[in-house]
Amino acid sequence: MAVSNLDMHALFVLGDLRAKLVKQFQSRFVYITEQTPEGIYIAEIDTETALVVDDKPRLELKVGDHFRASVLPSREGGKFELRFRDIKLTVYGLGDYAFVSSNEGQGIVFKEGHSVMLVFAAHEQLQEGLTKTLKAVTGKAAKWRKGELVTFKASE
């Protein structure tokens, strides 16, 4: 039987990360990308039409029916789970995420294995060069070579 717990360090680190993610969704247009060796998937969320629910007591964030982020207990002391449609990513703490910014907005890049997910809050809707812009922002933390993730520069 596995024992799961949420220790204080994980509570503060991952709870703070969740709070920073909530700030991303205060922007009107939020872009979510998943980049893997197979390619890139991009989605735009208009927060005026998608209901954003910040459930502080449960340490959870829900955006419409498609995006959910929550701090959960684990054997390691705590984990941050991100779900977007069929994509599920788990972050265990320091070294698995990076804060990035550009002229177009700011974002958080999450890493799990050979995949990265970017949650990017744009100052205004990105009309042109969407893929190029989001790849460049992701590239500030994650470096790809020949389709493989070779380096990831975490913020903490």
Rosetta constraint file for C-alpha pairs under 8 A:
AtomPair CA 2 CA 75 HARMONIC 7.20 0.50
AtomPair CA 3 CA 74 HARMONIC 7.64 0.50
AtomPair CA 3 CA 75 HARMONIC 6.04 0.50
AtomPair CA 4 CA 73 HARMONIC 5.48 0.50
AtomPair CA 4 CA 74 HARMONIC 4.49 0.50
AtomPair CA 4 CA 75 HARMONIC 4.74 0.50
AtomPair CA 4 CA 76 HARMONIC 7.90 0.50
AtomPair CA 4 CA 77 HARMONIC 7.27 0.50
AtomPair CA 5 CA 73 HARMONIC 4.71 0.50
AtomPair CA 5 CA 74 HARMONIC 5.46 0.50
AtomPair CA 5 CA 75 HARMONIC 6.26 0.50
AtomPair CA 5 CA 76 HARMONIC 7.84 0.50
AtomPair CA 5 CA 77 HARMONIC 5.45 0.50
AtomPair CA 5 CA 78 HARMONIC 6.67 0.50
AtomPair CA 6 CA 10 HARMONIC 6.45 0.50
AtomPair CA 6 CA 11 HARMONIC 6.42 0.50
AtomPair CA 6 CA 72 HARMONIC 7.03 0.50
AtomPair CA 6 CA 73 HARMONIC 4.46 0.50
AtomPair CA 6 CA 74 HARMONIC 6.57 0.50
AtomPair CA 6 CA 77 HARMONIC 4.82 0.50
AtomPair CA 6 CA 78 HARMONIC 4.85 0.50
AtomPair CA 7 CA 11 HARMONIC 6.13 0.50
AtomPair CA 7 CA 77 HARMONIC 5.01 0.50
AtomPair CA 7 CA 78 HARMONIC 6.62 0.50
AtomPair CA 8 CA 12 HARMONIC 6.22 0.50
AtomPair CA 9 CA 13 HARMONIC 6.09 0.50
AtomPair CA 10 CA 14 HARMONIC 5.48 0.50
AtomPair CA 10 CA 15 HARMONIC 7.49 0.50
AtomPair CA 10 CA 77 HARMONIC 6.14 0.50
AtomPair CA 10 CA 78 HARMONIC 5.24 0.50
AtomPair CA 10 CA 79 HARMONIC 7.41 0.50
AtomPair CA 10 CA 93 HARMONIC 7.15 0.50
AtomPair CA 11 CA 15 HARMONIC 5.33 0.50
AtomPair CA 11 CA 71 HARMONIC 7.68 0.50
AtomPair CA 11 CA 78 HARMONIC 7.11 0.50
AtomPair CA 12 CA 16 HARMONIC 5.82 0.50
AtomPair CA 13 CA 17 HARMONIC 6.27 0.50
AtomPair CA 13 CA 93 HARMONIC 6.98 0.50
AtomPair CA 13 CA 94 HARMONIC 7.90 0.50
AtomPair CA 14 CA 18 HARMONIC 6.15 0.50
AtomPair CA 14 CA 71 HARMONIC 6.38 0.50
AtomPair CA 14 CA 78 HARMONIC 7.76 0.50
AtomPair CA 14 CA 79 HARMONIC 7.25 0.50
AtomPair CA 14 CA 80 HARMONIC 6.30 0.50
AtomPair CA 14 CA 93 HARMONIC 6.63 0.50
AtomPair CA 15 CA 19 HARMONIC 6.27 0.50
AtomPair CA 15 CA 59 HARMONIC 6.67 0.50
AtomPair CA 15 CA 71 HARMONIC 6.70 0.50
AtomPair CA 16 CA 20 HARMONIC 6.29 0.50
AtomPair CA 17 CA 21 HARMONIC 6.25 0.50
AtomPair CA 18 CA 22 HARMONIC 6.23 0.50
AtomPair CA 18 CA 59 HARMONIC 7.30 0.50
AtomPair CA 18 CA 60 HARMONIC 7.53 0.50
AtomPair CA 18 CA 61 HARMONIC 7.55 0.50
AtomPair CA 18 CA 69 HARMONIC 7.31 0.50
AtomPair CA 18 CA 70 HARMONIC 7.20 0.50
AtomPair CA 18 CA 71 HARMONIC 7.48 0.50
AtomPair CA 19 CA 23 HARMONIC 6.51 0.50
AtomPair CA 20 CA 24 HARMONIC 6.68 0.50
AtomPair CA 21 CA 25 HARMONIC 6.90 0.50
AtomPair CA 21 CA 108 HARMONIC 7.57 0.50
AtomPair CA 21 CA 119 HARMONIC 7.94 0.50
AtomPair CA 22 CA 26 HARMONIC 6.96 0.50
AtomPair CA 22 CA 54 HARMONIC 7.04 0.50
AtomPair CA 22 CA 61 HARMONIC 6.92 0.50
AtomPair CA 23 CA 27 HARMONIC 7.65 0.50
AtomPair CA 24 CA 30 HARMONIC 7.24 0.50
AtomPair CA 24 CA 106 HARMONIC 7.86 0.50
AtomPair CA 24 CA 107 HARMONIC 7.12 0.50
AtomPair CA 24 CA 119 HARMONIC 7.50 0.50
AtomPair CA 24 CA 120 HARMONIC 6.96 0.50
AtomPair CA 24 CA 121 HARMONIC 5.21 0.50
AtomPair CA 25 CA 29 HARMONIC 7.94 0.50
AtomPair CA 25 CA 30 HARMONIC 6.55 0.50
AtomPair CA 25 CA 47 HARMONIC 6.83 0.50
AtomPair CA 25 CA 52 HARMONIC 7.43 0.50
AtomPair CA 25 CA 121 HARMONIC 6.83 0.50
AtomPair CA 26 CA 47 HARMONIC 7.62 0.50
AtomPair CA 27 CA 47 HARMONIC 7.23 0.50
AtomPair CA 27 CA 121 HARMONIC 5.69 0.50
AtomPair CA 27 CA 122 HARMONIC 6.75 0.50
AtomPair CA 27 CA 123 HARMONIC 6.97 0.50
AtomPair CA 28 CA 46 HARMONIC 5.85 0.50
AtomPair CA 28 CA 47 HARMONIC 5.24 0.50
AtomPair CA 28 CA 48 HARMONIC 6.48 0.50
AtomPair CA 28 CA 121 HARMONIC 7.73 0.50
AtomPair CA 28 CA 122 HARMONIC 7.56 0.50
AtomPair CA 28 CA 123 HARMONIC 7.72 0.50
AtomPair CA 28 CA 124 HARMONIC 7.31 0.50
AtomPair CA 29 CA 44 HARMONIC 6.84 0.50
AtomPair CA 29 CA 45 HARMONIC 5.83 0.50
AtomPair CA 29 CA 46 HARMONIC 4.95 0.50
AtomPair CA 29 CA 47 HARMONIC 6.29 0.50
AtomPair CA 29 CA 121 HARMONIC 6.16 0.50
AtomPair CA 29 CA 122 HARMONIC 5.69 0.50
AtomPair CA 29 CA 123 HARMONIC 7.49 0.50
AtomPair CA 29 CA 124 HARMONIC 6.57 0.50
AtomPair CA 29 CA 125 HARMONIC 5.86 0.50
AtomPair CA 30 CA 44 HARMONIC 5.91 0.50
AtomPair CA 30 CA 45 HARMONIC 5.15 0.50
AtomPair CA 30 CA 46 HARMONIC 6.60 0.50
AtomPair CA 30 CA 47 HARMONIC 7.35 0.50
AtomPair CA 30 CA 119 HARMONIC 6.85 0.50
AtomPair CA 30 CA 120 HARMONIC 5.46 0.50
AtomPair CA 30 CA 121 HARMONIC 4.54 0.50
AtomPair CA 30 CA 122 HARMONIC 6.06 0.50
AtomPair CA 31 CA 42 HARMONIC 6.98 0.50
AtomPair CA 31 CA 43 HARMONIC 5.70 0.50
AtomPair CA 31 CA 44 HARMONIC 4.58 0.50
AtomPair CA 31 CA 45 HARMONIC 6.14 0.50
AtomPair CA 31 CA 118 HARMONIC 7.64 0.50
AtomPair CA 31 CA 119 HARMONIC 5.86 0.50
AtomPair CA 31 CA 120 HARMONIC 5.01 0.50
AtomPair CA 31 CA 121 HARMONIC 6.50 0.50
AtomPair CA 31 CA 122 HARMONIC 7.47 0.50
AtomPair CA 32 CA 42 HARMONIC 5.79 0.50
AtomPair CA 32 CA 43 HARMONIC 5.32 0.50
AtomPair CA 32 CA 44 HARMONIC 6.50 0.50
AtomPair CA 32 CA 45 HARMONIC 7.84 0.50
AtomPair CA 32 CA 117 HARMONIC 6.96 0.50
AtomPair CA 32 CA 118 HARMONIC 5.47 0.50
AtomPair CA 32 CA 119 HARMONIC 4.70 0.50
AtomPair CA 32 CA 120 HARMONIC 6.30 0.50
AtomPair CA 33 CA 40 HARMONIC 6.74 0.50
AtomPair CA 33 CA 41 HARMONIC 5.39 0.50
AtomPair CA 33 CA 42 HARMONIC 4.44 0.50
AtomPair CA 33 CA 43 HARMONIC 6.46 0.50
AtomPair CA 33 CA 117 HARMONIC 5.45 0.50
AtomPair CA 33 CA 118 HARMONIC 5.09 0.50
AtomPair CA 33 CA 119 HARMONIC 6.83 0.50
AtomPair CA 33 CA 134 HARMONIC 7.62 0.50
AtomPair CA 34 CA 40 HARMONIC 5.63 0.50
AtomPair CA 34 CA 41 HARMONIC 5.18 0.50
AtomPair CA 34 CA 42 HARMONIC 6.73 0.50
AtomPair CA 34 CA 115 HARMONIC 7.00 0.50
AtomPair CA 34 CA 116 HARMONIC 5.77 0.50
AtomPair CA 34 CA 117 HARMONIC 4.46 0.50
AtomPair CA 34 CA 118 HARMONIC 6.58 0.50
AtomPair CA 35 CA 39 HARMONIC 5.80 0.50
AtomPair CA 35 CA 40 HARMONIC 4.37 0.50
AtomPair CA 35 CA 41 HARMONIC 6.49 0.50
AtomPair CA 35 CA 115 HARMONIC 5.71 0.50
AtomPair CA 35 CA 116 HARMONIC 5.35 0.50
AtomPair CA 35 CA 117 HARMONIC 6.37 0.50
AtomPair CA 36 CA 40 HARMONIC 6.35 0.50
AtomPair CA 36 CA 114 HARMONIC 6.30 0.50
AtomPair CA 36 CA 115 HARMONIC 4.63 0.50
AtomPair CA 36 CA 116 HARMONIC 6.73 0.50
AtomPair CA 36 CA 147 HARMONIC 7.71 0.50
AtomPair CA 36 CA 148 HARMONIC 7.83 0.50
AtomPair CA 36 CA 149 HARMONIC 7.96 0.50
AtomPair CA 37 CA 114 HARMONIC 7.16 0.50
AtomPair CA 37 CA 115 HARMONIC 7.44 0.50
AtomPair CA 37 CA 147 HARMONIC 4.77 0.50
AtomPair CA 37 CA 148 HARMONIC 5.48 0.50
AtomPair CA 37 CA 149 HARMONIC 7.40 0.50
AtomPair CA 38 CA 147 HARMONIC 7.28 0.50
AtomPair CA 39 CA 147 HARMONIC 7.75 0.50
AtomPair CA 42 CA 131 HARMONIC 7.63 0.50
AtomPair CA 45 CA 50 HARMONIC 7.13 0.50
AtomPair CA 46 CA 50 HARMONIC 6.21 0.50
AtomPair CA 47 CA 51 HARMONIC 6.77 0.50
AtomPair CA 47 CA 52 HARMONIC 6.93 0.50
AtomPair CA 47 CA 63 HARMONIC 7.96 0.50
AtomPair CA 50 CA 63 HARMONIC 6.15 0.50
AtomPair CA 50 CA 64 HARMONIC 4.82 0.50
AtomPair CA 51 CA 62 HARMONIC 7.84 0.50
AtomPair CA 51 CA 63 HARMONIC 5.56 0.50
AtomPair CA 51 CA 64 HARMONIC 4.90 0.50
AtomPair CA 52 CA 61 HARMONIC 7.41 0.50
AtomPair CA 52 CA 62 HARMONIC 5.83 0.50
AtomPair CA 52 CA 63 HARMONIC 4.44 0.50
AtomPair CA 52 CA 64 HARMONIC 6.41 0.50
AtomPair CA 53 CA 61 HARMONIC 5.78 0.50
AtomPair CA 53 CA 62 HARMONIC 5.09 0.50
AtomPair CA 53 CA 63 HARMONIC 6.29 0.50
AtomPair CA 54 CA 60 HARMONIC 6.34 0.50
AtomPair CA 54 CA 61 HARMONIC 4.76 0.50
AtomPair CA 54 CA 62 HARMONIC 6.63 0.50
AtomPair CA 55 CA 59 HARMONIC 5.96 0.50
AtomPair CA 55 CA 60 HARMONIC 5.09 0.50
AtomPair CA 55 CA 61 HARMONIC 5.95 0.50
AtomPair CA 55 CA 62 HARMONIC 7.92 0.50
AtomPair CA 56 CA 60 HARMONIC 6.37 0.50
AtomPair CA 58 CA 70 HARMONIC 7.79 0.50
AtomPair CA 58 CA 71 HARMONIC 7.95 0.50
AtomPair CA 59 CA 70 HARMONIC 5.67 0.50
AtomPair CA 59 CA 71 HARMONIC 5.59 0.50
AtomPair CA 60 CA 68 HARMONIC 7.27 0.50
AtomPair CA 60 CA 69 HARMONIC 5.69 0.50
AtomPair CA 60 CA 70 HARMONIC 4.14 0.50
AtomPair CA 60 CA 71 HARMONIC 6.54 0.50
AtomPair CA 61 CA 68 HARMONIC 5.62 0.50
AtomPair CA 61 CA 69 HARMONIC 5.14 0.50
AtomPair CA 61 CA 70 HARMONIC 6.22 0.50
AtomPair CA 62 CA 67 HARMONIC 5.84 0.50
AtomPair CA 62 CA 68 HARMONIC 4.51 0.50
AtomPair CA 62 CA 69 HARMONIC 6.61 0.50
AtomPair CA 63 CA 67 HARMONIC 5.08 0.50
AtomPair CA 63 CA 68 HARMONIC 6.32 0.50
AtomPair CA 66 CA 83 HARMONIC 7.67 0.50
AtomPair CA 66 CA 84 HARMONIC 5.45 0.50
AtomPair CA 66 CA 85 HARMONIC 5.14 0.50
AtomPair CA 67 CA 82 HARMONIC 7.54 0.50
AtomPair CA 67 CA 83 HARMONIC 5.61 0.50
AtomPair CA 67 CA 84 HARMONIC 4.48 0.50
AtomPair CA 67 CA 85 HARMONIC 6.70 0.50
AtomPair CA 68 CA 81 HARMONIC 7.99 0.50
AtomPair CA 68 CA 82 HARMONIC 5.85 0.50
AtomPair CA 68 CA 83 HARMONIC 5.13 0.50
AtomPair CA 68 CA 84 HARMONIC 6.55 0.50
AtomPair CA 69 CA 80 HARMONIC 7.03 0.50
AtomPair CA 69 CA 81 HARMONIC 5.55 0.50
AtomPair CA 69 CA 82 HARMONIC 4.43 0.50
AtomPair CA 69 CA 83 HARMONIC 6.30 0.50
AtomPair CA 70 CA 80 HARMONIC 5.71 0.50
AtomPair CA 70 CA 81 HARMONIC 5.41 0.50
AtomPair CA 70 CA 82 HARMONIC 6.77 0.50
AtomPair CA 71 CA 78 HARMONIC 7.02 0.50
AtomPair CA 71 CA 79 HARMONIC 5.82 0.50
AtomPair CA 71 CA 80 HARMONIC 4.56 0.50
AtomPair CA 71 CA 81 HARMONIC 6.38 0.50
AtomPair CA 72 CA 78 HARMONIC 5.78 0.50
AtomPair CA 72 CA 79 HARMONIC 5.36 0.50
AtomPair CA 72 CA 80 HARMONIC 6.19 0.50
AtomPair CA 72 CA 81 HARMONIC 7.16 0.50
AtomPair CA 73 CA 77 HARMONIC 6.25 0.50
AtomPair CA 73 CA 78 HARMONIC 4.45 0.50
AtomPair CA 73 CA 79 HARMONIC 6.18 0.50
AtomPair CA 74 CA 78 HARMONIC 4.73 0.50
AtomPair CA 74 CA 79 HARMONIC 6.11 0.50
AtomPair CA 76 CA 92 HARMONIC 7.76 0.50
AtomPair CA 78 CA 92 HARMONIC 6.54 0.50
AtomPair CA 79 CA 90 HARMONIC 6.57 0.50
AtomPair CA 79 CA 91 HARMONIC 5.73 0.50
AtomPair CA 79 CA 92 HARMONIC 4.55 0.50
AtomPair CA 79 CA 93 HARMONIC 6.99 0.50
AtomPair CA 80 CA 90 HARMONIC 5.66 0.50
AtomPair CA 80 CA 91 HARMONIC 4.95 0.50
AtomPair CA 80 CA 92 HARMONIC 6.16 0.50
AtomPair CA 80 CA 93 HARMONIC 7.66 0.50
AtomPair CA 81 CA 88 HARMONIC 7.25 0.50
AtomPair CA 81 CA 89 HARMONIC 5.88 0.50
AtomPair CA 81 CA 90 HARMONIC 4.55 0.50
AtomPair CA 81 CA 91 HARMONIC 6.34 0.50
AtomPair CA 82 CA 87 HARMONIC 8.00 0.50
AtomPair CA 82 CA 88 HARMONIC 5.74 0.50
AtomPair CA 82 CA 89 HARMONIC 5.10 0.50
AtomPair CA 82 CA 90 HARMONIC 6.25 0.50
AtomPair CA 83 CA 87 HARMONIC 5.64 0.50
AtomPair CA 83 CA 88 HARMONIC 4.52 0.50
AtomPair CA 83 CA 89 HARMONIC 6.43 0.50
AtomPair CA 84 CA 88 HARMONIC 6.49 0.50
AtomPair CA 89 CA 111 HARMONIC 7.94 0.50
AtomPair CA 89 CA 112 HARMONIC 6.43 0.50
AtomPair CA 90 CA 112 HARMONIC 6.63 0.50
AtomPair CA 91 CA 96 HARMONIC 5.97 0.50
AtomPair CA 91 CA 97 HARMONIC 7.74 0.50
AtomPair CA 91 CA 110 HARMONIC 7.21 0.50
AtomPair CA 91 CA 111 HARMONIC 7.18 0.50
AtomPair CA 91 CA 112 HARMONIC 6.76 0.50
AtomPair CA 92 CA 96 HARMONIC 7.04 0.50
AtomPair CA 93 CA 97 HARMONIC 7.85 0.50
AtomPair CA 94 CA 154 HARMONIC 7.67 0.50
AtomPair CA 94 CA 156 HARMONIC 5.56 0.50
AtomPair CA 95 CA 153 HARMONIC 7.89 0.50
AtomPair CA 95 CA 154 HARMONIC 4.98 0.50
AtomPair CA 95 CA 155 HARMONIC 7.10 0.50
AtomPair CA 95 CA 156 HARMONIC 5.96 0.50
AtomPair CA 96 CA 110 HARMONIC 5.88 0.50
AtomPair CA 96 CA 111 HARMONIC 5.11 0.50
AtomPair CA 96 CA 112 HARMONIC 6.96 0.50
AtomPair CA 96 CA 154 HARMONIC 6.33 0.50
AtomPair CA 97 CA 108 HARMONIC 6.79 0.50
AtomPair CA 97 CA 109 HARMONIC 5.40 0.50
AtomPair CA 97 CA 110 HARMONIC 4.37 0.50
AtomPair CA 97 CA 111 HARMONIC 5.97 0.50
AtomPair CA 97 CA 154 HARMONIC 5.39 0.50
AtomPair CA 97 CA 155 HARMONIC 6.54 0.50
AtomPair CA 97 CA 156 HARMONIC 7.64 0.50
AtomPair CA 98 CA 108 HARMONIC 5.64 0.50
AtomPair CA 98 CA 109 HARMONIC 5.14 0.50
AtomPair CA 98 CA 110 HARMONIC 6.67 0.50
AtomPair CA 98 CA 141 HARMONIC 6.34 0.50
AtomPair CA 98 CA 153 HARMONIC 6.88 0.50
AtomPair CA 98 CA 154 HARMONIC 4.59 0.50
AtomPair CA 98 CA 155 HARMONIC 4.44 0.50
AtomPair CA 98 CA 156 HARMONIC 7.27 0.50
AtomPair CA 99 CA 106 HARMONIC 7.62 0.50
AtomPair CA 99 CA 107 HARMONIC 5.95 0.50
AtomPair CA 99 CA 108 HARMONIC 4.61 0.50
AtomPair CA 99 CA 109 HARMONIC 6.39 0.50
AtomPair CA 99 CA 154 HARMONIC 7.87 0.50
AtomPair CA 99 CA 155 HARMONIC 6.05 0.50
AtomPair CA 100 CA 106 HARMONIC 5.76 0.50
AtomPair CA 100 CA 107 HARMONIC 5.23 0.50
AtomPair CA 100 CA 108 HARMONIC 6.00 0.50
AtomPair CA 100 CA 109 HARMONIC 7.26 0.50
AtomPair CA 100 CA 137 HARMONIC 6.71 0.50
AtomPair CA 100 CA 138 HARMONIC 7.65 0.50
AtomPair CA 100 CA 140 HARMONIC 6.65 0.50
AtomPair CA 100 CA 141 HARMONIC 7.20 0.50
AtomPair CA 101 CA 105 HARMONIC 5.87 0.50
AtomPair CA 101 CA 106 HARMONIC 4.04 0.50
AtomPair CA 101 CA 107 HARMONIC 6.05 0.50
AtomPair CA 101 CA 137 HARMONIC 6.88 0.50
AtomPair CA 102 CA 106 HARMONIC 6.12 0.50
AtomPair CA 102 CA 137 HARMONIC 6.70 0.50
AtomPair CA 104 CA 122 HARMONIC 5.63 0.50
AtomPair CA 104 CA 123 HARMONIC 5.84 0.50
AtomPair CA 104 CA 124 HARMONIC 7.44 0.50
AtomPair CA 105 CA 120 HARMONIC 6.98 0.50
AtomPair CA 105 CA 121 HARMONIC 5.63 0.50
AtomPair CA 105 CA 122 HARMONIC 4.36 0.50
AtomPair CA 105 CA 123 HARMONIC 5.23 0.50
AtomPair CA 106 CA 120 HARMONIC 5.74 0.50
AtomPair CA 106 CA 121 HARMONIC 5.53 0.50
AtomPair CA 106 CA 122 HARMONIC 6.69 0.50
AtomPair CA 107 CA 118 HARMONIC 6.62 0.50
AtomPair CA 107 CA 119 HARMONIC 5.40 0.50
AtomPair CA 107 CA 120 HARMONIC 4.04 0.50
AtomPair CA 107 CA 121 HARMONIC 5.88 0.50
AtomPair CA 107 CA 137 HARMONIC 7.96 0.50
AtomPair CA 108 CA 118 HARMONIC 5.69 0.50
AtomPair CA 108 CA 119 HARMONIC 5.42 0.50
AtomPair CA 108 CA 120 HARMONIC 6.57 0.50
AtomPair CA 109 CA 116 HARMONIC 6.54 0.50
AtomPair CA 109 CA 117 HARMONIC 5.59 0.50
AtomPair CA 109 CA 118 HARMONIC 4.41 0.50
AtomPair CA 109 CA 119 HARMONIC 6.57 0.50
AtomPair CA 109 CA 138 HARMONIC 6.59 0.50
AtomPair CA 109 CA 141 HARMONIC 7.11 0.50
AtomPair CA 110 CA 116 HARMONIC 5.44 0.50
AtomPair CA 110 CA 117 HARMONIC 5.09 0.50
AtomPair CA 110 CA 118 HARMONIC 6.34 0.50
AtomPair CA 111 CA 115 HARMONIC 5.94 0.50
AtomPair CA 111 CA 116 HARMONIC 4.45 0.50
AtomPair CA 111 CA 117 HARMONIC 6.53 0.50
AtomPair CA 111 CA 152 HARMONIC 7.89 0.50
AtomPair CA 112 CA 116 HARMONIC 6.30 0.50
AtomPair CA 114 CA 148 HARMONIC 7.18 0.50
AtomPair CA 114 CA 149 HARMONIC 5.75 0.50
AtomPair CA 115 CA 149 HARMONIC 7.54 0.50
AtomPair CA 116 CA 142 HARMONIC 7.72 0.50
AtomPair CA 118 CA 138 HARMONIC 6.57 0.50
AtomPair CA 122 CA 126 HARMONIC 7.35 0.50
AtomPair CA 126 CA 130 HARMONIC 6.08 0.50
AtomPair CA 129 CA 133 HARMONIC 5.86 0.50
AtomPair CA 130 CA 134 HARMONIC 6.17 0.50
AtomPair CA 131 CA 135 HARMONIC 5.94 0.50
AtomPair CA 132 CA 136 HARMONIC 6.10 0.50
AtomPair CA 133 CA 137 HARMONIC 6.33 0.50
AtomPair CA 134 CA 138 HARMONIC 6.14 0.50
AtomPair CA 135 CA 139 HARMONIC 5.92 0.50
AtomPair CA 136 CA 140 HARMONIC 6.70 0.50
AtomPair CA 137 CA 141 HARMONIC 7.83 0.50
AtomPair CA 138 CA 142 HARMONIC 5.93 0.50
AtomPair CA 139 CA 143 HARMONIC 5.54 0.50
AtomPair CA 139 CA 144 HARMONIC 7.77 0.50
AtomPair CA 140 CA 153 HARMONIC 7.97 0.50
AtomPair CA 141 CA 151 HARMONIC 7.98 0.50
AtomPair CA 141 CA 152 HARMONIC 5.50 0.50
AtomPair CA 141 CA 153 HARMONIC 4.86 0.50
AtomPair CA 141 CA 154 HARMONIC 6.72 0.50
AtomPair CA 142 CA 149 HARMONIC 6.92 0.50
AtomPair CA 142 CA 150 HARMONIC 7.71 0.50
AtomPair CA 142 CA 151 HARMONIC 5.81 0.50
AtomPair CA 142 CA 152 HARMONIC 4.50 0.50
AtomPair CA 142 CA 153 HARMONIC 6.46 0.50
AtomPair CA 143 CA 149 HARMONIC 5.98 0.50
AtomPair CA 143 CA 150 HARMONIC 5.83 0.50
AtomPair CA 143 CA 151 HARMONIC 5.20 0.50
AtomPair CA 143 CA 152 HARMONIC 6.41 0.50
AtomPair CA 144 CA 148 HARMONIC 5.36 0.50
AtomPair CA 144 CA 149 HARMONIC 4.53 0.50
AtomPair CA 144 CA 150 HARMONIC 5.63 0.50
AtomPair CA 144 CA 151 HARMONIC 7.28 0.50
AtomPair CA 145 CA 149 HARMONIC 6.56 0.50
AtomPair CA 145 CA 150 HARMONIC 6.49 0.50
